[in-house]
Amino acid sequence: MPELILLLIIVIALTSYVGIRNPAYEERYIFDVDRILIDKQYYRLISSGFLHTNWYHLAFNLLLFILLGNIAFPFLVLSIFSCFISAA
């Protein structure tokens, strides 16, 4: 398993663990359209992707991430690389 996928799994698991155990933390980083548009809290676009609503949701998503991560990883790297090349 590539190190980047393992790192993402750890970060997602830790942030979701904190979010599930601490509602104030979840409320601060969860996706909320009004807070993004009106309050310009754009970090919520990224941070909400690391939060999960409950343990079943987290376990299922991490399982799929592990199974599909090895398949999708080369395409992800290629996409990021092509974005940098086209931006140059």
C-alpha positions as CSV (number, residue, x, y, z in Angstrom):
1,M,0.0,0.0,0.0
2,P,1.5,3.4,-1.0
3,E,2.5,5.6,2.0
4,L,0.2,8.4,0.9
5,I,-2.9,6.1,1.1
6,L,-1.8,4.9,4.5
7,L,-1.2,8.5,5.7
8,L,-4.7,9.5,4.5
9,I,-6.3,6.5,6.2
10,I,-4.6,7.5,9.5
11,V,-5.6,11.2,9.2
12,I,-9.2,10.3,8.2
13,A,-9.5,7.9,11.1
14,L,-8.1,10.3,13.6
15,T,-10.2,13.3,12.5
16,S,-13.3,11.2,12.4
17,Y,-12.6,9.8,15.8
18,V,-12.3,13.3,17.3
19,G,-15.4,14.4,15.4
20,I,-17.5,11.5,16.5
21,R,-16.4,12.0,20.2
22,N,-16.6,15.8,20.2
23,P,-19.7,17.5,18.6
24,A,-18.1,21.0,18.8
25,Y,-15.1,19.8,16.7
26,E,-17.5,18.3,14.2
27,E,-19.6,21.4,14.0
28,R,-16.5,23.5,13.4
29,Y,-15.3,21.5,10.4
30,I,-18.5,20.0,8.9
31,F,-19.7,21.0,5.5
32,D,-22.2,23.9,5.8
33,V,-23.1,25.9,2.7
34,D,-24.1,29.0,4.5
35,R,-20.9,29.2,6.5
36,I,-18.8,28.6,3.4
37,L,-20.6,31.2,1.2
38,I,-21.5,33.8,3.7
39,D,-18.8,33.5,6.3
40,K,-16.1,32.5,3.7
41,Q,-15.0,29.5,5.7
42,Y,-13.6,27.7,2.7
43,Y,-11.5,25.3,4.8
44,R,-14.8,23.4,5.3
45,L,-14.7,22.2,1.6
46,I,-11.6,20.1,2.5
47,S,-12.1,19.4,6.2
48,S,-15.6,18.0,5.8
49,G,-14.1,15.2,3.6
50,F,-12.2,13.9,6.6
51,L,-15.3,13.7,8.9
52,H,-17.7,10.8,9.2
53,T,-21.1,10.7,10.9
54,N,-20.6,7.4,12.8
55,W,-18.4,4.4,13.2
56,Y,-20.2,2.4,10.5
57,H,-19.8,5.2,8.0
58,L,-16.1,5.5,8.9
59,A,-15.4,1.7,8.7
60,F,-17.2,1.3,5.4
61,N,-15.4,4.3,3.8
62,L,-12.0,3.2,5.1
63,L,-12.5,-0.3,3.9
64,L,-13.4,0.9,0.4
65,F,-10.6,3.4,0.5
66,I,-8.2,0.5,1.3
67,L,-9.6,-1.7,-1.4
68,L,-9.9,0.9,-4.1
69,G,-7.0,3.0,-3.1
70,N,-4.5,0.7,-4.7
71,I,-6.4,0.7,-7.9
72,A,-7.1,4.5,-8.0
73,F,-3.7,5.7,-6.7
74,P,-1.9,5.6,-10.1
75,F,-4.7,7.7,-11.7
76,L,-4.6,10.2,-8.8
77,V,-0.9,10.7,-9.2
78,L,-1.2,11.0,-12.9
79,S,-4.1,13.6,-12.5
80,I,-2.1,15.7,-10.1
81,F,1.0,15.5,-12.2
82,S,-0.9,16.6,-15.4
83,C,-2.5,19.5,-13.5
84,F,0.9,20.8,-12.5
85,I,2.2,20.4,-16.1
86,S,-0.8,22.1,-17.7
87,A,-0.5,25.0,-15.2
88,A,3.1,25.6,-16.0
